[in-house]
Amino acid sequence: MSHHEILFRAVEFAYDTSPAPLFEKLDLHLPAGWTGIVGANGAGKTTLLRLAIGELIPRQGRVQAPPSALYCAQRTDEPPPLLAQFLAEAEACQLRGRLGVGEDWLERWDSLSHGERKRAQLGVALWRGPQVLAVDEPTNHLDLQAKALLSGALRTFQGVGLLVSHDRQLLDELCRQCVFIDPPAAHLRPGTFTEGMAQARLEEARAHRQRELAREERQRLEQESRRRREEAARSQARRSKRGLDPKDHDARFKRNRARISGKDGSAGKLLRQLDGRLEQARERLESAQVKKTYDLGIWMPGARSHRRALFTLPAGVLPLGEGRCLCFPDLAMAPDQRVALTGPNGGGKSTLVRRIVQSLSLPEAQVVYLPQELPLSAARQVLDRVRALPRDQLGKLMSVVSCLGSRPQRLLDTAAPSPGEARKLLLALGIVQTPHLIVMDEPTNHLDLPSIQCLEDALAGCPCGLLLVSHDLPFLARLARTRWQLEEHERGEWRLQVGEMRTFSTGPAPSDRSGKSLSS
């Protein structure tokens, strides 16, 4: 085996607390370069990483991998091992510069942002030069500038890279292939995430067509079976001597001749042959598995306001603390307008959103506001509110939750919903009240890729106003038409520019394989 690949051979794995295996007969070839690992929350993405680097041992089968491997977890509560050496090592100077890592970051670790901690974590990992590098959700809560720094640094890695992420742009920039996890299986598809999803959609369409053909064949054979049973019954009646006059020798002779020739009995033989074909057709239909899909008819009549504007906010200045401020022009939103609010972290996006929400004159029931983070106590309150709904309203709300990519009963049975599930519940509660305005601050945080796609599909048909704050440019590009962009005019002074989505850059400057900007 090469030192530049990982091989999964008929791997089966299950946790002791689970009656069913998470993976069965898993065969994967992961070569040098970045491989994306995608799937729903709880599907086993992190488990696959830990199997690949040897932290977990399969029940059956084996994983062959290079001996030198590092895992970069999602959380960054503690400084990574060897951070002090990384900060002091002269040979790491270029890497520290590429990632923007400060020399004093170890001393002030507690005051660093998540993005700064993540850059330090990955910097140490890249500096150590492992043969395998497994990275789990590196861009959560990062703005576009921080994402560009991480992407450029990860692009320099020459070993076997495994990337778990819900960031489609990062997956497309780095990955040569993607593993799509759908327990107990995992499907390896070549190309970027976008290319892999296109292939998955083709496979799903093919599966639906095969199932439809199998259903049509089963129906045709069932109809033919009924016809032949009727024919066999008539044949049996013709062959039977029951009811004949014992003295009618001519009739009895004809019945005997029919039995000997087998002419009437052939219908029964054909029926038995057909029963075998019908059983095979039923088995083919049973094996033609397709994923369940939902009709996204979740928007109610009257979800668009008759007002000329959902809100108007006169030009002003918002203090951001520490001598910083945000200057914004006159702002307004039409009833069906879709606005993307973008800009670096610390520019005042959430502050501006809160100011807008406070200024609204719309009835409370006509506004859905999803903050960037929902405390655990608030998430439990949302779940309690849902459980207390009358049966008919609960059924309606759970249909919306299904369209957003969650299993309603599992969500109702949980003691406390995850951050992503709590935000889905809050959005569903708002949707069933026929909102005129939906305001979402970082709506894709805490969501896996299937859930993000479900949310996109749901919001694409939204007839009301949308104000979306996000760093997820593919998400915004599909849903928004207007962009409010925050830019630093002078040190500490941020200004808001208004324009169409297409008039703004959709990402950082393109880079070569070394991470160096091609525009510099």
C-alpha positions in Angstrom: 0.0 0.0 0.0 1.1 3.6 -0.8 1.9 6.0 2.1 -0.3 8.5 0.2 -3.7 6.8 0.5 -6.3 5.4 2.9 -8.1 2.2 2.1 -11.4 1.0 3.8 -11.9 -2.7 3.2 -15.3 -4.2 4.0 -15.5 -2.0 7.1 -18.3 -2.5 9.6 -18.7 -0.2 12.6 -21.3 0.3 15.3 -21.3 2.0 18.7 -22.1 -0.2 21.7 -25.2 1.9 22.5 -26.6 1.4 19.0 -28.4 -1.8 18.0 -27.7 -1.2 14.2 -24.3 -0.7 12.6 -23.4 2.8 11.4 -21.4 1.4 8.5 -21.7 -1.9 6.6 -19.3 -3.4 4.0 -17.7 0.0 3.5 -15.1 0.1 0.7 -13.3 3.5 0.1 -10.1 4.6 -1.6 -9.0 8.0 -0.4 -5.9 9.2 -2.2 -3.6 12.2 -1.6 -5.4 15.5 -1.9 -8.6 16.7 -0.2 -11.7 14.5 0.0 -14.9 16.0 1.3 -17.0 14.1 3.8 -20.6 15.2 3.7 -23.9 14.0 5.1 -26.7 14.8 7.6 -26.0 15.5 11.3 -25.5 12.2 13.1 -24.8 10.3 9.8 -21.3 9.4 10.9 -19.0 12.0 9.4 -16.8 12.5 12.5 -16.8 8.7 13.0 -15.5 8.2 9.5 -12.6 10.6 10.3 -11.8 8.8 13.5 -11.8 5.5 11.7 -9.5 6.9 9.1 -6.9 8.1 11.5 -7.0 5.0 13.8 -8.8 6.5 16.8 -11.6 4.0 16.3 -11.3 0.3 15.4 -13.9 -1.3 13.1 -15.8 -4.4 14.2 -15.1 -6.1 10.9 -12.9 -5.3 8.0 -9.9 -3.1 8.2 -8.6 0.4 7.5 -5.2 0.8 6.0 -3.7 4.3 6.5 -0.3 6.1 6.8 1.0 6.1 10.4 1.3 9.8 10.8 -2.2 11.4 11.2 -3.7 14.5 13.0 -7.3 15.3 13.7 -8.5 19.0 14.0 -11.8 18.9 16.0 -14.6 21.4 15.7 -14.1 22.8 19.2 -11.2 25.1 20.0 -11.6 25.5 23.8 -8.0 24.6 24.5 -4.8 25.7 22.7 -3.5 23.0 20.4 -0.5 21.0 21.5 2.8 22.5 20.4 1.3 25.9 19.8 4.2 27.5 21.8 6.8 25.8 19.5 4.8 26.9 16.4 4.8 30.5 17.5 8.6 30.4 18.3 9.8 28.4 15.3 11.5 30.5 12.7 10.7 28.1 9.9 7.0 28.5 10.7 7.1 32.2 10.1 5.7 32.0 6.5 2.9 29.8 7.6 2.0 32.1 10.5 2.0 35.0 8.1 -0.3 33.2 5.6 -2.8 32.5 8.4 -2.4 35.8 10.2 -1.4 34.2 13.5 -0.2 36.6 16.2 2.9 35.9 18.3 0.9 36.6 21.5 -2.0 34.3 20.7 -1.1 31.6 23.3 -1.1 34.2 26.1 -4.4 35.6 25.1 -6.1 32.4 23.9 -9.3 33.1 26.0 -9.8 36.4 24.3 -9.4 35.1 20.7 -12.3 34.7 18.4 -13.3 31.2 17.1 -11.8 32.1 13.7 -8.5 33.1 15.2 -8.4 29.9 17.3 -9.2 27.8 14.3 -6.4 29.4 12.2 -3.9 28.7 15.0 -5.2 25.1 15.3 -4.7 24.4 11.6 -1.4 26.3 11.5 0.0 24.0 14.1 -1.3 20.9 12.3 0.1 22.0 8.9 3.5 22.9 10.5 3.7 19.4 12.0 3.4 17.9 8.5 1.3 14.8 9.0 0.7 12.3 6.2 -3.1 12.4 7.0 -4.9 15.5 8.1 -8.6 15.2 9.2 -10.4 18.6 9.6 -13.9 18.8 11.2 -16.0 21.9 10.3 -13.2 24.5 10.0 -15.3 27.5 8.9 -18.1 27.7 11.4 -18.7 31.3 12.4 -15.9 32.6 10.1 -16.3 35.6 7.8 -15.2 35.6 4.2 -11.7 37.0 4.9 -11.0 34.3 7.5 -12.3 31.6 5.2 -10.0 32.8 2.4 -7.0 32.5 4.8 -7.9 29.0 5.8 -8.6 27.9 2.3 -5.3 29.2 1.1 -3.4 27.4 3.8 -5.2 24.1 3.4 -4.5 24.2 -0.3 -0.8 23.8 0.5 -1.3 20.4 2.2 0.3 17.6 0.1 -0.9 14.5 2.1 -4.3 12.8 2.4 -6.8 15.4 3.5 -10.2 14.7 4.9 -12.6 17.6 5.2 -15.9 17.5 7.0 -17.8 20.8 6.2 -21.1 22.3 5.4 -19.4 25.1 3.5 -20.1 24.3 -0.2 -17.7 27.0 -1.4 -14.8 25.5 0.6 -15.6 22.0 -0.5 -15.6 23.1 -4.2 -12.3 25.0 -3.8 -10.4 22.1 -2.2 -11.9 18.7 -2.9 -11.2 16.4 -5.8 -13.8 13.9 -4.6 -16.5 13.6 -1.9 -17.8 10.9 0.3 -21.6 11.2 0.7 -22.6 9.3 3.8 -26.1 7.7 4.0 -25.9 5.0 6.7 -25.1 2.2 6.5 -23.5 3.1 3.2 -21.2 5.8 1.9 -20.9 6.7 -1.8 -17.7 8.1 -3.2 -18.2 10.5 -6.1 -15.4 12.1 -8.1 -15.1 15.9 -8.5 -16.2 18.8 -6.3 -19.2 18.8 -4.0 -21.3 20.6 -6.6 -20.4 18.0 -9.2 -21.0 15.1 -6.7 -24.5 16.5 -5.9 -25.3 16.8 -9.6 -24.3 13.1 -10.0 -26.4 12.2 -6.9 -29.4 13.9 -8.4 -29.0 12.0 -11.6 -28.7 8.7 -9.7 -31.8 9.6 -7.7 -33.8 10.4 -10.9 -32.6 7.1 -12.3 -33.7 5.3 -9.2 -37.2 6.9 -9.3 -37.5 5.9 -13.0 -36.5 2.3 -12.2 -39.0 2.2 -9.4 -41.7 3.5 -11.7 -40.9 0.9 -14.3 -40.9 -1.8 -11.7 -44.3 -0.6 -10.5 -45.7 -0.6 -14.0 -44.4 -4.1 -14.7 -45.9 -5.4 -11.4 -49.3 -3.9 -12.3 -49.1 -5.4 -15.8 -48.3 -8.8 -14.5 -51.0 -8.6 -11.8 -53.6 -7.8 -14.5 -52.3 -10.7 -16.6 -52.4 -13.0 -13.6 -56.0 -12.2 -12.9 -56.9 -12.8 -16.6 -55.1 -16.1 -16.6 -56.7 -17.2 -13.3 -60.1 -16.6 -14.8 -59.0 -18.6 -17.9 -57.7 -21.4 -15.7 -60.9 -21.5 -13.8 -62.9 -21.8 -17.0 -60.5 -24.5 -18.2 -60.9 -26.4 -15.0 -64.7 -26.2 -15.4 -64.4 -27.6 -18.9 -62.3 -30.5 -17.8 -64.5 -31.5 -14.8 -67.1 -34.3 -15.2 -69.1 -33.0 -12.3 -72.7 -32.4 -13.3 -72.6 -34.5 -16.4 -75.2 -37.2 -17.1 -73.5 -40.6 -16.5 -75.2 -41.8 -19.7 -73.9 -38.8 -21.8 -70.9 -40.8 -23.1 -70.0 -38.3 -25.8 -69.6 -35.4 -23.4 -67.5 -37.5 -21.0 -65.3 -38.6 -23.9 -64.6 -35.0 -24.9 -63.6 -34.2 -21.2 -61.3 -37.2 -21.1 -59.7 -36.2 -24.4 -59.1 -32.6 -23.1 -57.3 -34.0 -20.1 -55.1 -36.3 -22.2 -54.2 -33.6 -24.7 -53.5 -31.1 -22.0 -55.0 -28.3 -24.1 -57.2 -26.9 -21.2 -54.5 -27.7 -18.6 -52.0 -25.4 -20.3 -53.7 -22.3 -18.8 -52.8 -23.6 -15.3 -49.1 -24.2 -16.4 -48.9 -20.6 -17.8 -50.4 -19.3 -14.6 -47.8 -21.0 -12.5 -45.0 -19.5 -14.7 -46.6 -16.1 -14.5 -46.8 -16.3 -10.7 -43.0 -16.7 -10.7 -42.5 -13.7 -12.9 -44.9 -11.7 -10.7 -42.9 -12.6 -7.5 -39.7 -11.4 -9.2 -41.4 -8.2 -10.3 -42.5 -7.6 -6.7 -39.0 -8.2 -5.4 -37.6 -5.7 -8.0 -40.1 -3.1 -6.8 -39.2 -3.8 -3.2 -35.4 -3.4 -3.9 -35.8 -0.2 -5.9 -35.2 2.1 -3.0 -35.6 5.9 -3.3 -35.3 8.6 -0.8 -38.5 10.2 0.5 -39.3 13.6 -0.8 -41.7 16.3 0.5 -44.0 18.6 -1.3 -42.9 22.1 -0.3 -46.3 23.6 -0.3 -45.7 25.2 3.0 -46.5 28.9 2.2 -50.0 30.1 3.0 -52.2 32.6 1.1 -51.7 36.1 2.5 -48.0 35.7 3.2 -47.2 38.9 1.2 -48.0 42.2 2.8 -50.1 44.9 1.1 -48.0 47.7 2.5 -45.8 49.8 0.3 -42.8 48.9 2.5 -42.3 46.4 5.3 -40.1 49.0 7.1 -38.2 52.2 6.5 -35.2 53.2 8.6 -33.8 56.7 8.3 -30.0 57.1 7.8 -28.1 57.0 11.0 -25.1 55.9 13.0 -24.9 52.9 15.3 -22.2 52.7 18.0 -20.3 49.4 18.0 -18.2 49.8 21.1 -14.5 50.6 21.5 -14.8 53.8 19.4 -16.2 52.0 16.4 -19.4 52.8 14.6 -21.6 51.9 11.6 -23.0 54.5 9.3 -25.9 53.5 7.1 -28.1 55.3 4.5 -31.9 55.4 4.3 -33.1 51.8 4.3 -36.4 50.3 3.2 -37.7 46.9 2.2 -40.5 46.2 -0.3 -43.1 43.4 0.6 -41.4 40.8 -1.6 -37.8 42.1 -1.5 -35.0 39.7 -0.7 -31.9 41.3 0.9 -28.5 39.8 1.8 -26.6 41.6 4.5 -22.9 40.8 4.3 -19.6 41.9 5.6 -16.7 40.9 7.9 -17.2 39.9 11.5 -17.2 42.9 13.8 -18.7 45.2 11.2 -22.1 45.5 12.9 -24.4 43.2 10.9 -26.2 41.8 13.9 -26.4 45.2 15.6 -28.1 46.6 12.4 -30.5 43.7 12.3 -31.5 44.2 15.9 -32.1 47.9 15.2 -34.3 47.1 12.2 -36.3 44.5 14.2 -36.8 47.1 17.0 -38.1 49.7 14.5 -40.7 47.4 12.9 -44.4 48.5 13.1 -45.6 45.1 11.8 -47.7 43.0 14.2 -45.5 40.6 16.1 -47.2 37.5 14.6 -46.2 38.7 11.1 -42.5 38.8 11.8 -40.1 35.8 12.1 -36.7 36.7 13.7 -34.1 34.1 14.1 -31.0 35.4 16.0 -27.5 34.1 15.3 -27.5 32.0 18.5 -30.4 30.7 20.6 -29.6 29.9 24.2 -30.4 26.4 25.5 -33.1 27.8 27.8 -34.8 29.5 24.8 -34.5 26.4 22.7 -36.3 24.4 25.4 -39.0 27.0 25.6 -39.5 26.8 21.8 -39.9 23.0 22.1 -42.3 23.3 25.0 -44.4 25.8 23.0 -44.5 23.3 20.1 -45.6 20.4 22.3 -48.4 22.5 23.8 -50.0 23.1 20.3 -53.4 21.6 19.5 -53.2 18.4 17.5 -54.2 20.0 14.2 -51.8 22.9 14.5 -49.0 20.5 15.6 -49.5 18.3 12.6 -49.3 21.4 10.3 -46.2 22.6 12.0 -44.5 19.2 11.9 -45.2 19.0 8.1 -43.1 22.2 7.8 -40.4 20.7 10.0 -40.3 17.7 7.7 -39.8 20.0 4.7 -36.9 21.6 6.5 -35.1 18.2 6.7 -35.9 16.9 10.2 -37.8 14.0 11.6 -40.7 15.4 13.6 -41.2 12.5 16.0 -37.5 12.3 16.9 -37.5 16.1 17.5 -40.5 15.9 19.7 -39.0 13.1 21.8 -35.7 14.9 22.5 -35.0 16.5 25.9 -33.4 19.6 24.3 -33.2 20.3 20.6 -29.8 21.0 19.0 -29.1 24.6 17.9 -30.0 23.7 14.3 -33.2 21.9 15.2 -34.3 24.7 17.5 -33.9 27.2 14.7 -36.0 25.0 12.4 -38.7 24.8 15.0 -38.7 28.6 15.4 -38.9 29.1 11.7 -41.7 26.6 11.3 -43.7 28.3 14.1 -43.4 31.5 12.1 -44.3 30.0 8.8 -47.6 28.6 10.0 -48.5 32.1 11.2 -48.3 33.5 7.6 -45.4 36.0 8.1 -44.8 39.1 6.1 -41.1 39.4 7.0 -38.5 36.8 7.8 -35.2 38.0 9.3 -32.5 35.3 9.8 -29.0 36.0 11.2 -26.6 33.3 10.0 -29.3 30.8 9.1 -27.0 28.1 7.9 -25.0 27.9 11.2 -25.4 24.6 12.9 -27.1 23.0 9.8 -25.7 20.1 7.9 -25.7 20.3 4.1 -28.9 18.4 3.5 -30.7 20.7 5.9 -29.2 23.8 4.2 -30.5 22.5 0.9 -34.0 21.9 2.4 -33.9 25.4 3.9 -32.9 26.9 0.5 -35.7 25.0 -1.3 -38.3 26.2 1.3 -37.2 29.8 1.2 -37.0 29.8 -2.6 -40.8 29.7 -2.7 -41.3 32.3 0.1 -43.7 35.1 -1.0 -42.8 37.4 1.9 -39.8 39.7 2.5 -36.5 38.1 3.4 -33.6 39.7 5.2 -30.7 37.2 5.4 -27.4 37.8 7.2 -24.8 35.2 6.1 -21.3 34.4 5.0 -22.7 31.5 2.9 -22.5 33.1 -0.6 -24.1 30.1 -2.5 -27.0 30.3 -0.1 -27.4 34.1 -0.6 -26.8 33.9 -4.4 -29.8 31.6 -4.8 -32.2 33.5 -2.5 -31.3 37.2 -2.5 -31.6 39.9 -5.2 -30.4 42.9 -3.2 -27.1 43.1 -1.2 -26.3 45.4 1.7 -22.5 45.2 2.1 -20.6 46.5 5.1 -17.1 47.9 4.4 -14.6 49.6 6.6 -14.3 53.2 5.4 -11.7 54.4 8.0 -10.3 52.6 11.0 -13.2 51.8 13.2 -15.8 53.4 10.9 -18.0 51.0 8.9 -20.3 52.0 6.1 -23.2 50.2 4.4 -23.4 50.1 0.6 -26.6 49.1 -1.2 -26.7 47.4 -4.6 -27.8 44.3 -6.5 -26.3 40.9 -5.7 -24.6 40.5 -9.1 -22.7 43.9 -8.6 -20.7 42.5 -5.7 -17.8 40.0 -5.7 -18.9 36.5 -4.7 -15.7 35.6 -2.9 -12.0 36.2 -2.3 -9.6 36.6 -5.2 -8.7 33.4 -6.9 -5.6 31.6 -5.7 -3.1 29.2 -7.2 -2.4 25.8 -5.6 0.1 27.4 -3.2 -2.5 29.7 -1.7 -1.0 32.9 -3.1 -3.6 35.3 -4.5 -3.4 35.6 -8.3 -4.5 39.2 -8.2 -1.4 40.3 -6.2 
